[in-house]
Amino acid sequence: MGYTGICWDNAMAESFFATLKTEFYYRRIWPTRARAIRDVAAWIEDRYNRRRRHSSIGHVTPVDFELQYSSQAAEIQLAA
């Protein structure tokens, strides 16, 4: 644990919430709080987790990374 207000202690969360705010949250106005919660959850599940390119996996989407990984694993299994 570090000091309060030190962004490097929680850099991944800071990065995620910055992306959420700039790419999604500040671009909309919701009629109700419940609708906002539902839409944010849907954005996280669909856009951020599945379609957004991530630098930690070579700037590809998680879906593409999984497809590449599974095809490589299948090739290795066939070769063995």
PDB file of N, CA, C and O in Angstrom:
ATOM      1  N   MET A   1       0.837  -1.187   0.000  1.00  0.00           N
ATOM      2  CA  MET A   1       0.000   0.000   0.000  1.00  0.00           C
ATOM      3  C   MET A   1       0.873   1.239   0.000  1.00  0.00           C
ATOM      4  O   MET A   1       1.892   1.308   0.688  1.00  0.00           O
ATOM      5  N   GLY A   2       0.461   2.192  -0.769  1.00  0.00           N
ATOM      6  CA  GLY A   2       1.201   3.442  -0.841  1.00  0.00           C
ATOM      7  C   GLY A   2       0.446   4.556  -0.156  1.00  0.00           C
ATOM      8  O   GLY A   2      -0.389   4.325   0.719  1.00  0.00           O
ATOM      9  N   TYR A   3       0.750   5.745  -0.564  1.00  0.00           N
ATOM     10  CA  TYR A   3       0.126   6.925   0.013  1.00  0.00           C
ATOM     11  C   TYR A   3      -1.189   7.241  -0.696  1.00  0.00           C
ATOM     12  O   TYR A   3      -1.395   6.842  -1.843  1.00  0.00           O
ATOM     13  N   THR A   4      -2.054   7.942  -0.024  1.00  0.00           N
ATOM     14  CA  THR A   4      -3.313   8.368  -0.613  1.00  0.00           C
ATOM     15  C   THR A   4      -3.042   9.336  -1.754  1.00  0.00           C
ATOM     16  O   THR A   4      -2.224  10.249  -1.636  1.00  0.00           O
ATOM     17  N   GLY A   5      -3.747   9.119  -2.866  1.00  0.00           N
ATOM     18  CA  GLY A   5      -3.621  10.019  -4.000  1.00  0.00           C
ATOM     19  C   GLY A   5      -2.471   9.733  -4.941  1.00  0.00           C
ATOM     20  O   GLY A   5      -2.206  10.527  -5.843  1.00  0.00           O
ATOM     21  N   ILE A   6      -1.785   8.626  -4.756  1.00  0.00           N
ATOM     22  CA  ILE A   6      -0.690   8.257  -5.641  1.00  0.00           C
ATOM     23  C   ILE A   6      -1.256   7.364  -6.748  1.00  0.00           C
ATOM     24  O   ILE A   6      -1.660   6.231  -6.488  1.00  0.00           O
ATOM     25  N   CYS A   7      -1.283   7.873  -7.969  1.00  0.00           N
ATOM     26  CA  CYS A   7      -1.948   7.159  -9.059  1.00  0.00           C
ATOM     27  C   CYS A   7      -1.255   5.855  -9.435  1.00  0.00           C
ATOM     28  O   CYS A   7      -1.913   4.948  -9.946  1.00  0.00           O
ATOM     29  N   TRP A   8       0.043   5.730  -9.203  1.00  0.00           N
ATOM     30  CA  TRP A   8       0.755   4.522  -9.593  1.00  0.00           C
ATOM     31  C   TRP A   8       0.367   3.324  -8.736  1.00  0.00           C
ATOM     32  O   TRP A   8       0.588   2.184  -9.144  1.00  0.00           O
ATOM     33  N   ASP A   9      -0.197   3.551  -7.575  1.00  0.00           N
ATOM     34  CA  ASP A   9      -0.632   2.442  -6.736  1.00  0.00           C
ATOM     35  C   ASP A   9      -1.769   1.670  -7.381  1.00  0.00           C
ATOM     36  O   ASP A   9      -1.912   0.467  -7.159  1.00  0.00           O
ATOM     37  N   ASN A  10      -2.562   2.340  -8.163  1.00  0.00           N
ATOM     38  CA  ASN A  10      -3.719   1.708  -8.764  1.00  0.00           C
ATOM     39  C   ASN A  10      -3.825   2.128 -10.229  1.00  0.00           C
ATOM     40  O   ASN A  10      -4.885   2.560 -10.683  1.00  0.00           O
ATOM     41  N   ALA A  11      -2.742   2.001 -10.950  1.00  0.00           N
ATOM     42  CA  ALA A  11      -2.666   2.513 -12.319  1.00  0.00           C
ATOM     43  C   ALA A  11      -3.664   1.849 -13.252  1.00  0.00           C
ATOM     44  O   ALA A  11      -4.217   2.513 -14.128  1.00  0.00           O
ATOM     45  N   MET A  12      -3.905   0.562 -13.088  1.00  0.00           N
ATOM     46  CA  MET A  12      -4.847  -0.116 -13.976  1.00  0.00           C
ATOM     47  C   MET A  12      -6.263   0.418 -13.798  1.00  0.00           C
ATOM     48  O   MET A  12      -6.967   0.655 -14.780  1.00  0.00           O
ATOM     49  N   ALA A  13      -6.677   0.604 -12.570  1.00  0.00           N
ATOM     50  CA  ALA A  13      -8.014   1.145 -12.318  1.00  0.00           C
ATOM     51  C   ALA A  13      -8.111   2.584 -12.795  1.00  0.00           C
ATOM     52  O   ALA A  13      -9.131   2.986 -13.355  1.00  0.00           O
ATOM     53  N   GLU A  14      -7.061   3.358 -12.579  1.00  0.00           N
ATOM     54  CA  GLU A  14      -7.053   4.745 -13.046  1.00  0.00           C
ATOM     55  C   GLU A  14      -7.196   4.792 -14.564  1.00  0.00           C
ATOM     56  O   GLU A  14      -7.948   5.611 -15.092  1.00  0.00           O
ATOM     57  N   SER A  15      -6.491   3.931 -15.257  1.00  0.00           N
ATOM     58  CA  SER A  15      -6.558   3.882 -16.712  1.00  0.00           C
ATOM     59  C   SER A  15      -7.945   3.466 -17.183  1.00  0.00           C
ATOM     60  O   SER A  15      -8.494   4.053 -18.115  1.00  0.00           O
ATOM     61  N   PHE A  16      -8.508   2.452 -16.535  1.00  0.00           N
ATOM     62  CA  PHE A  16      -9.845   1.988 -16.913  1.00  0.00           C
ATOM     63  C   PHE A  16     -10.884   3.090 -16.753  1.00  0.00           C
ATOM     64  O   PHE A  16     -11.663   3.344 -17.671  1.00  0.00           O
ATOM     65  N   PHE A  17     -10.903   3.745 -15.599  1.00  0.00           N
ATOM     66  CA  PHE A  17     -11.918   4.770 -15.361  1.00  0.00           C
ATOM     67  C   PHE A  17     -11.709   5.994 -16.244  1.00  0.00           C
ATOM     68  O   PHE A  17     -12.680   6.652 -16.616  1.00  0.00           O
ATOM     69  N   ALA A  18     -10.472   6.310 -16.585  1.00  0.00           N
ATOM     70  CA  ALA A  18     -10.222   7.411 -17.523  1.00  0.00           C
ATOM     71  C   ALA A  18     -10.798   7.073 -18.894  1.00  0.00           C
ATOM     72  O   ALA A  18     -11.409   7.923 -19.542  1.00  0.00           O
ATOM     73  N   THR A  19     -10.603   5.832 -19.332  1.00  0.00           N
ATOM     74  CA  THR A  19     -11.159   5.399 -20.613  1.00  0.00           C
ATOM     75  C   THR A  19     -12.676   5.404 -20.577  1.00  0.00           C
ATOM     76  O   THR A  19     -13.318   5.872 -21.517  1.00  0.00           O
ATOM     77  N   LEU A  20     -13.247   4.894 -19.514  1.00  0.00           N
ATOM     78  CA  LEU A  20     -14.707   4.876 -19.369  1.00  0.00           C
ATOM     79  C   LEU A  20     -15.285   6.280 -19.470  1.00  0.00           C
ATOM     80  O   LEU A  20     -16.272   6.503 -20.170  1.00  0.00           O
ATOM     81  N   LYS A  21     -14.679   7.205 -18.781  1.00  0.00           N
ATOM     82  CA  LYS A  21     -15.194   8.575 -18.774  1.00  0.00           C
ATOM     83  C   LYS A  21     -15.048   9.248 -20.130  1.00  0.00           C
ATOM     84  O   LYS A  21     -15.994   9.871 -20.610  1.00  0.00           O
ATOM     85  N   THR A  22     -13.886   9.135 -20.755  1.00  0.00           N
ATOM     86  CA  THR A  22     -13.667   9.869 -22.006  1.00  0.00           C
ATOM     87  C   THR A  22     -14.353   9.223 -23.200  1.00  0.00           C
ATOM     88  O   THR A  22     -14.855   9.932 -24.073  1.00  0.00           O
ATOM     89  N   GLU A  23     -14.387   7.898 -23.259  1.00  0.00           N
ATOM     90  CA  GLU A  23     -14.965   7.229 -24.422  1.00  0.00           C
ATOM     91  C   GLU A  23     -16.467   7.014 -24.316  1.00  0.00           C
ATOM     92  O   GLU A  23     -17.128   6.811 -25.334  1.00  0.00           O
ATOM     93  N   PHE A  24     -17.017   7.054 -23.120  1.00  0.00           N
ATOM     94  CA  PHE A  24     -18.424   6.690 -22.991  1.00  0.00           C
ATOM     95  C   PHE A  24     -19.237   7.637 -22.124  1.00  0.00           C
ATOM     96  O   PHE A  24     -20.217   8.219 -22.589  1.00  0.00           O
ATOM     97  N   TYR A  25     -18.846   7.795 -20.886  1.00  0.00           N
ATOM     98  CA  TYR A  25     -19.698   8.444 -19.890  1.00  0.00           C
ATOM     99  C   TYR A  25     -20.012   9.901 -20.201  1.00  0.00           C
ATOM    100  O   TYR A  25     -21.171  10.309 -20.124  1.00  0.00           O
ATOM    101  N   TYR A  26     -19.013  10.684 -20.548  1.00  0.00           N
ATOM    102  CA  TYR A  26     -19.225  12.115 -20.767  1.00  0.00           C
ATOM    103  C   TYR A  26     -19.926  12.429 -22.084  1.00  0.00           C
ATOM    104  O   TYR A  26     -20.255  13.587 -22.343  1.00  0.00           O
ATOM    105  N   ARG A  27     -20.155  11.440 -22.905  1.00  0.00           N
ATOM    106  CA  ARG A  27     -20.789  11.659 -24.207  1.00  0.00           C
ATOM    107  C   ARG A  27     -22.297  11.444 -24.183  1.00  0.00           C
ATOM    108  O   ARG A  27     -22.943  11.579 -25.223  1.00  0.00           O
ATOM    109  N   ARG A  28     -22.875  11.118 -23.041  1.00  0.00           N
ATOM    110  CA  ARG A  28     -24.294  10.784 -22.965  1.00  0.00           C
ATOM    111  C   ARG A  28     -24.975  11.454 -21.781  1.00  0.00           C
ATOM    112  O   ARG A  28     -24.342  11.880 -20.816  1.00  0.00           O
ATOM    113  N   ILE A  29     -26.295  11.524 -21.903  1.00  0.00           N
ATOM    114  CA  ILE A  29     -27.152  11.953 -20.794  1.00  0.00           C
ATOM    115  C   ILE A  29     -28.229  10.879 -20.653  1.00  0.00           C
ATOM    116  O   ILE A  29     -28.890  10.531 -21.631  1.00  0.00           O
ATOM    117  N   TRP A  30     -28.405  10.362 -19.456  1.00  0.00           N
ATOM    118  CA  TRP A  30     -29.371   9.298 -19.227  1.00  0.00           C
ATOM    119  C   TRP A  30     -30.604   9.834 -18.510  1.00  0.00           C
ATOM    120  O   TRP A  30     -30.505  10.746 -17.689  1.00  0.00           O
ATOM    121  N   PRO A  31     -31.772   9.261 -18.825  1.00  0.00           N
ATOM    122  CA  PRO A  31     -33.001   9.718 -18.173  1.00  0.00           C
ATOM    123  C   PRO A  31     -33.100   9.279 -16.710  1.00  0.00           C
ATOM    124  O   PRO A  31     -33.698   9.976 -15.890  1.00  0.00           O
ATOM    125  N   THR A  32     -32.512   8.123 -16.384  1.00  0.00           N
ATOM    126  CA  THR A  32     -32.578   7.619 -15.007  1.00  0.00           C
ATOM    127  C   THR A  32     -31.221   7.049 -14.598  1.00  0.00           C
ATOM    128  O   THR A  32     -30.387   6.721 -15.441  1.00  0.00           O
ATOM    129  N   ARG A  33     -31.023   6.940 -13.298  1.00  0.00           N
ATOM    130  CA  ARG A  33     -29.791   6.349 -12.770  1.00  0.00           C
ATOM    131  C   ARG A  33     -29.701   4.865 -13.139  1.00  0.00           C
ATOM    132  O   ARG A  33     -28.627   4.364 -13.470  1.00  0.00           O
ATOM    133  N   ALA A  34     -30.841   4.169 -13.080  1.00  0.00           N
ATOM    134  CA  ALA A  34     -30.863   2.743 -13.413  1.00  0.00           C
ATOM    135  C   ALA A  34     -30.438   2.513 -14.863  1.00  0.00           C
ATOM    136  O   ALA A  34     -29.709   1.565 -15.158  1.00  0.00           O
ATOM    137  N   ARG A  35     -30.890   3.369 -15.750  1.00  0.00           N
ATOM    138  CA  ARG A  35     -30.511   3.250 -17.167  1.00  0.00           C
ATOM    139  C   ARG A  35     -29.014   3.504 -17.340  1.00  0.00           C
ATOM    140  O   ARG A  35     -28.360   2.824 -18.130  1.00  0.00           O
ATOM    141  N   ALA A  36     -28.476   4.460 -16.620  1.00  0.00           N
ATOM    142  CA  ALA A  36     -27.039   4.745 -16.690  1.00  0.00           C
ATOM    143  C   ALA A  36     -26.227   3.546 -16.216  1.00  0.00           C
ATOM    144  O   ALA A  36     -25.236   3.176 -16.846  1.00  0.00           O
ATOM    145  N   ILE A  37     -26.641   2.947 -15.119  1.00  0.00           N
ATOM    146  CA  ILE A  37     -25.934   1.776 -14.588  1.00  0.00           C
ATOM    147  C   ILE A  37     -25.965   0.637 -15.598  1.00  0.00           C
ATOM    148  O   ILE A  37     -24.945  -0.011 -15.833  1.00  0.00           O
ATOM    149  N   ARG A  38     -27.120   0.392 -16.193  1.00  0.00           N
ATOM    150  CA  ARG A  38     -27.257  -0.685 -17.174  1.00  0.00           C
ATOM    151  C   ARG A  38     -26.390  -0.421 -18.411  1.00  0.00           C
ATOM    152  O   ARG A  38     -25.721  -1.327 -18.908  1.00  0.00           O
ATOM    153  N   ASP A  39     -26.404   0.813 -18.900  1.00  0.00           N
ATOM    154  CA  ASP A  39     -25.623   1.141 -20.095  1.00  0.00           C
ATOM    155  C   ASP A  39     -24.117   1.084 -19.838  1.00  0.00           C
ATOM    156  O   ASP A  39     -23.359   0.634 -20.697  1.00  0.00           O
ATOM    157  N   VAL A  40     -23.686   1.532 -18.676  1.00  0.00           N
ATOM    158  CA  VAL A  40     -22.257   1.459 -18.337  1.00  0.00           C
ATOM    159  C   VAL A  40     -21.823  -0.001 -18.221  1.00  0.00           C
ATOM    160  O   VAL A  40     -20.756  -0.368 -18.714  1.00  0.00           O
ATOM    161  N   ALA A  41     -22.631  -0.828 -17.582  1.00  0.00           N
ATOM    162  CA  ALA A  41     -22.308  -2.255 -17.463  1.00  0.00           C
ATOM    163  C   ALA A  41     -22.227  -2.913 -18.837  1.00  0.00           C
ATOM    164  O   ALA A  41     -21.339  -3.728 -19.086  1.00  0.00           O
ATOM    165  N   ALA A  42     -23.146  -2.562 -19.722  1.00  0.00           N
ATOM    166  CA  ALA A  42     -23.129  -3.121 -21.074  1.00  0.00           C
ATOM    167  C   ALA A  42     -21.881  -2.665 -21.834  1.00  0.00           C
ATOM    168  O   ALA A  42     -21.278  -3.450 -22.565  1.00  0.00           O
ATOM    169  N   TRP A  43     -21.494  -1.398 -21.663  1.00  0.00           N
ATOM    170  CA  TRP A  43     -20.293  -0.894 -22.330  1.00  0.00           C
ATOM    171  C   TRP A  43     -19.055  -1.642 -21.844  1.00  0.00           C
ATOM    172  O   TRP A  43     -18.200  -2.026 -22.642  1.00  0.00           O
ATOM    173  N   ILE A  44     -18.967  -1.843 -20.541  1.00  0.00           N
ATOM    174  CA  ILE A  44     -17.812  -2.550 -19.980  1.00  0.00           C
ATOM    175  C   ILE A  44     -17.741  -3.964 -20.544  1.00  0.00           C
ATOM    176  O   ILE A  44     -16.682  -4.404 -20.992  1.00  0.00           O
ATOM    177  N   GLU A  45     -18.855  -4.670 -20.522  1.00  0.00           N
ATOM    178  CA  GLU A  45     -18.869  -6.062 -20.967  1.00  0.00           C
ATOM    179  C   GLU A  45     -18.626  -6.191 -22.469  1.00  0.00           C
ATOM    180  O   GLU A  45     -17.850  -7.044 -22.901  1.00  0.00           O
ATOM    181  N   ASP A  46     -19.278  -5.356 -23.257  1.00  0.00           N
ATOM    182  CA  ASP A  46     -19.171  -5.508 -24.710  1.00  0.00           C
ATOM    183  C   ASP A  46     -17.961  -4.791 -25.295  1.00  0.00           C
ATOM    184  O   ASP A  46     -17.116  -5.422 -25.930  1.00  0.00           O
ATOM    185  N   ARG A  47     -17.869  -3.510 -25.094  1.00  0.00           N
ATOM    186  CA  ARG A  47     -16.838  -2.712 -25.764  1.00  0.00           C
ATOM    187  C   ARG A  47     -15.471  -2.845 -25.104  1.00  0.00           C
ATOM    188  O   ARG A  47     -14.489  -3.172 -25.770  1.00  0.00           O
ATOM    189  N   TYR A  48     -15.402  -2.597 -23.813  1.00  0.00           N
ATOM    190  CA  TYR A  48     -14.095  -2.557 -23.156  1.00  0.00           C
ATOM    191  C   TYR A  48     -13.476  -3.950 -23.051  1.00  0.00           C
ATOM    192  O   TYR A  48     -12.290  -4.123 -23.331  1.00  0.00           O
ATOM    193  N   ASN A  49     -14.258  -4.923 -22.658  1.00  0.00           N
ATOM    194  CA  ASN A  49     -13.712  -6.257 -22.439  1.00  0.00           C
ATOM    195  C   ASN A  49     -13.510  -7.065 -23.711  1.00  0.00           C
ATOM    196  O   ASN A  49     -12.622  -7.917 -23.756  1.00  0.00           O
ATOM    197  N   ARG A  50     -14.308  -6.823 -24.749  1.00  0.00           N
ATOM    198  CA  ARG A  50     -14.248  -7.698 -25.918  1.00  0.00           C
ATOM    199  C   ARG A  50     -13.694  -7.058 -27.178  1.00  0.00           C
ATOM    200  O   ARG A  50     -12.982  -7.722 -27.931  1.00  0.00           O
ATOM    201  N   ARG A  51     -13.997  -5.787 -27.434  1.00  0.00           N
ATOM    202  CA  ARG A  51     -13.631  -5.197 -28.722  1.00  0.00           C
ATOM    203  C   ARG A  51     -12.512  -4.171 -28.653  1.00  0.00           C
ATOM    204  O   ARG A  51     -11.907  -3.857 -29.678  1.00  0.00           O
ATOM    205  N   ARG A  52     -12.227  -3.649 -27.487  1.00  0.00           N
ATOM    206  CA  ARG A  52     -11.197  -2.617 -27.373  1.00  0.00           C
ATOM    207  C   ARG A  52      -9.818  -3.253 -27.460  1.00  0.00           C
ATOM    208  O   ARG A  52      -9.572  -4.291 -26.845  1.00  0.00           O
ATOM    209  N   ARG A  53      -8.922  -2.642 -28.216  1.00  0.00           N
ATOM    210  CA  ARG A  53      -7.562  -3.158 -28.340  1.00  0.00           C
ATOM    211  C   ARG A  53      -6.792  -2.886 -27.058  1.00  0.00           C
ATOM    212  O   ARG A  53      -6.857  -1.790 -26.501  1.00  0.00           O
ATOM    213  N   HIS A  54      -6.061  -3.897 -26.596  1.00  0.00           N
ATOM    214  CA  HIS A  54      -5.315  -3.790 -25.348  1.00  0.00           C
ATOM    215  C   HIS A  54      -3.818  -3.889 -25.627  1.00  0.00           C
ATOM    216  O   HIS A  54      -3.368  -4.783 -26.343  1.00  0.00           O
ATOM    217  N   SER A  55      -3.061  -2.971 -25.061  1.00  0.00           N
ATOM    218  CA  SER A  55      -1.618  -2.946 -25.304  1.00  0.00           C
ATOM    219  C   SER A  55      -0.911  -4.150 -24.693  1.00  0.00           C
ATOM    220  O   SER A  55       0.126  -4.573 -25.204  1.00  0.00           O
ATOM    221  N   SER A  56      -1.442  -4.703 -23.627  1.00  0.00           N
ATOM    222  CA  SER A  56      -0.772  -5.815 -22.953  1.00  0.00           C
ATOM    223  C   SER A  56      -0.809  -7.108 -23.764  1.00  0.00           C
ATOM    224  O   SER A  56      -0.067  -8.044 -23.464  1.00  0.00           O
ATOM    225  N   ILE A  57      -1.658  -7.173 -24.784  1.00  0.00           N
ATOM    226  CA  ILE A  57      -1.732  -8.376 -25.616  1.00  0.00           C
ATOM    227  C   ILE A  57      -1.422  -8.057 -27.079  1.00  0.00           C
ATOM    228  O   ILE A  57      -1.964  -8.686 -27.988  1.00  0.00           O
ATOM    229  N   GLY A  58      -0.559  -7.089 -27.294  1.00  0.00           N
ATOM    230  CA  GLY A  58      -0.087  -6.779 -28.636  1.00  0.00           C
ATOM    231  C   GLY A  58      -1.018  -5.918 -29.464  1.00  0.00           C
ATOM    232  O   GLY A  58      -1.022  -6.017 -30.691  1.00  0.00           O
ATOM    233  N   HIS A  59      -1.798  -5.083 -28.822  1.00  0.00           N
ATOM    234  CA  HIS A  59      -2.712  -4.155 -29.499  1.00  0.00           C
ATOM    235  C   HIS A  59      -3.724  -4.865 -30.392  1.00  0.00           C
ATOM    236  O   HIS A  59      -4.041  -4.392 -31.483  1.00  0.00           O
ATOM    237  N   VAL A  60      -4.223  -5.989 -29.927  1.00  0.00           N
ATOM    238  CA  VAL A  60      -5.329  -6.676 -30.598  1.00  0.00           C
ATOM    239  C   VAL A  60      -6.488  -6.765 -29.617  1.00  0.00           C
ATOM    240  O   VAL A  60      -6.318  -6.550 -28.417  1.00  0.00           O
ATOM    241  N   THR A  61      -7.661  -7.082 -30.135  1.00  0.00           N
ATOM    242  CA  THR A  61      -8.811  -7.230 -29.248  1.00  0.00           C
ATOM    243  C   THR A  61      -8.680  -8.539 -28.478  1.00  0.00           C
ATOM    244  O   THR A  61      -8.021  -9.466 -28.950  1.00  0.00           O
ATOM    245  N   PRO A  62      -9.291  -8.630 -27.310  1.00  0.00           N
ATOM    246  CA  PRO A  62      -9.241  -9.884 -26.566  1.00  0.00           C
ATOM    247  C   PRO A  62      -9.810 -11.069 -27.351  1.00  0.00           C
ATOM    248  O   PRO A  62      -9.305 -12.186 -27.239  1.00  0.00           O
ATOM    249  N   VAL A  63     -10.849 -10.832 -28.135  1.00  0.00           N
ATOM    250  CA  VAL A  63     -11.426 -11.909 -28.940  1.00  0.00           C
ATOM    251  C   VAL A  63     -10.411 -12.398 -29.972  1.00  0.00           C
ATOM    252  O   VAL A  63     -10.228 -13.604 -30.134  1.00  0.00           O
ATOM    253  N   ASP A  64      -9.750 -11.473 -30.669  1.00  0.00           N
ATOM    254  CA  ASP A  64      -8.732 -11.860 -31.650  1.00  0.00           C
ATOM    255  C   ASP A  64      -7.554 -12.573 -30.985  1.00  0.00           C
ATOM    256  O   ASP A  64      -7.017 -13.535 -31.533  1.00  0.00           O
ATOM    257  N   PHE A  65      -7.158 -12.104 -29.813  1.00  0.00           N
ATOM    258  CA  PHE A  65      -6.062 -12.747 -29.089  1.00  0.00           C
ATOM    259  C   PHE A  65      -6.420 -14.191 -28.746  1.00  0.00           C
ATOM    260  O   PHE A  65      -5.602 -15.095 -28.923  1.00  0.00           O
ATOM    261  N   GLU A  66      -7.625 -14.406 -28.261  1.00  0.00           N
ATOM    262  CA  GLU A  66      -8.068 -15.765 -27.922  1.00  0.00           C
ATOM    263  C   GLU A  66      -8.101 -16.658 -29.159  1.00  0.00           C
ATOM    264  O   GLU A  66      -7.705 -17.822 -29.095  1.00  0.00           O
ATOM    265  N   LEU A  67      -8.569 -16.120 -30.280  1.00  0.00           N
ATOM    266  CA  LEU A  67      -8.595 -16.907 -31.517  1.00  0.00           C
ATOM    267  C   LEU A  67      -7.185 -17.275 -31.962  1.00  0.00           C
ATOM    268  O   LEU A  67      -6.936 -18.414 -32.357  1.00  0.00           O
ATOM    269  N   GLN A  68      -6.263 -16.320 -31.902  1.00  0.00           N
ATOM    270  CA  GLN A  68      -4.873 -16.594 -32.268  1.00  0.00           C
ATOM    271  C   GLN A  68      -4.264 -17.637 -31.335  1.00  0.00           C
ATOM    272  O   GLN A  68      -3.577 -18.557 -31.778  1.00  0.00           O
ATOM    273  N   TYR A  69      -4.522 -17.482 -30.052  1.00  0.00           N
ATOM    274  CA  TYR A  69      -3.965 -18.407 -29.063  1.00  0.00           C
ATOM    275  C   TYR A  69      -4.501 -19.820 -29.274  1.00  0.00           C
ATOM    276  O   TYR A  69      -3.739 -20.787 -29.256  1.00  0.00           O
ATOM    277  N   SER A  70      -5.808 -19.937 -29.472  1.00  0.00           N
ATOM    278  CA  SER A  70      -6.394 -21.269 -29.627  1.00  0.00           C
ATOM    279  C   SER A  70      -5.932 -21.939 -30.919  1.00  0.00           C
ATOM    280  O   SER A  70      -5.744 -23.155 -30.944  1.00  0.00           O
ATOM    281  N   SER A  71      -5.747 -21.168 -31.995  1.00  0.00           N
ATOM    282  CA  SER A  71      -5.254 -21.773 -33.238  1.00  0.00           C
ATOM    283  C   SER A  71      -3.799 -22.215 -33.084  1.00  0.00           C
ATOM    284  O   SER A  71      -3.414 -23.258 -33.614  1.00  0.00           O
ATOM    285  N   GLN A  72      -2.990 -21.439 -32.370  1.00  0.00           N
ATOM    286  CA  GLN A  72      -1.602 -21.838 -32.123  1.00  0.00           C
ATOM    287  C   GLN A  72      -1.549 -23.081 -31.240  1.00  0.00           C
ATOM    288  O   GLN A  72      -0.729 -23.971 -31.467  1.00  0.00           O
ATOM    289  N   ALA A  73      -2.412 -23.144 -30.246  1.00  0.00           N
ATOM    290  CA  ALA A  73      -2.444 -24.308 -29.358  1.00  0.00           C
ATOM    291  C   ALA A  73      -2.867 -25.553 -30.130  1.00  0.00           C
ATOM    292  O   ALA A  73      -2.336 -26.638 -29.894  1.00  0.00           O
ATOM    293  N   ALA A  74      -3.818 -25.403 -31.049  1.00  0.00           N
ATOM    294  CA  ALA A  74      -4.261 -26.537 -31.857  1.00  0.00           C
ATOM    295  C   ALA A  74      -3.140 -27.019 -32.772  1.00  0.00           C
ATOM    296  O   ALA A  74      -2.962 -28.225 -32.946  1.00  0.00           O
ATOM    297  N   GLU A  75      -2.383 -26.093 -33.360  1.00  0.00           N
ATOM    298  CA  GLU A  75      -1.260 -26.465 -34.221  1.00  0.00           C
ATOM    299  C   GLU A  75      -0.194 -27.214 -33.432  1.00  0.00           C
ATOM    300  O   GLU A  75       0.373 -28.191 -33.920  1.00  0.00           O
ATOM    301  N   ILE A  76       0.073 -26.762 -32.230  1.00  0.00           N
ATOM    302  CA  ILE A  76       1.074 -27.427 -31.384  1.00  0.00           C
ATOM    303  C   ILE A  76       0.604 -28.830 -31.022  1.00  0.00           C
ATOM    304  O   ILE A  76       1.395 -29.773 -31.017  1.00  0.00           O
ATOM    305  N   GLN A  77      -0.683 -28.965 -30.721  1.00  0.00           N
ATOM    306  CA  GLN A  77      -1.228 -30.272 -30.362  1.00  0.00           C
ATOM    307  C   GLN A  77      -1.164 -31.226 -31.550  1.00  0.00           C
ATOM    308  O   GLN A  77      -0.854 -32.405 -31.380  1.00  0.00           O
ATOM    309  N   LEU A  78      -1.454 -30.731 -32.748  1.00  0.00           N
ATOM    310  CA  LEU A  78      -1.394 -31.575 -33.940  1.00  0.00           C
ATOM    311  C   LEU A  78       0.038 -31.986 -34.257  1.00  0.00           C
ATOM    312  O   LEU A  78       0.273 -33.093 -34.740  1.00  0.00           O
ATOM    313  N   ALA A  79       0.984 -31.114 -33.992  1.00  0.00           N
ATOM    314  CA  ALA A  79       2.387 -31.409 -34.270  1.00  0.00           C
ATOM    315  C   ALA A  79       2.964 -32.425 -33.290  1.00  0.00           C
ATOM    316  O   ALA A  79       3.933 -33.115 -33.607  1.00  0.00           O
ATOM    317  N   ALA A  80       2.380 -32.516 -32.119  1.00  0.00           N
ATOM    318  CA  ALA A  80       2.925 -33.405 -31.082  1.00  0.00           C
ATOM    319  C   ALA A  80       2.529 -34.840 -31.267  1.00  0.00           C
ATOM    320  O   ALA A  80       2.916 -35.694 -30.470  1.00  0.00           O
TER     321      ALA A  80
END
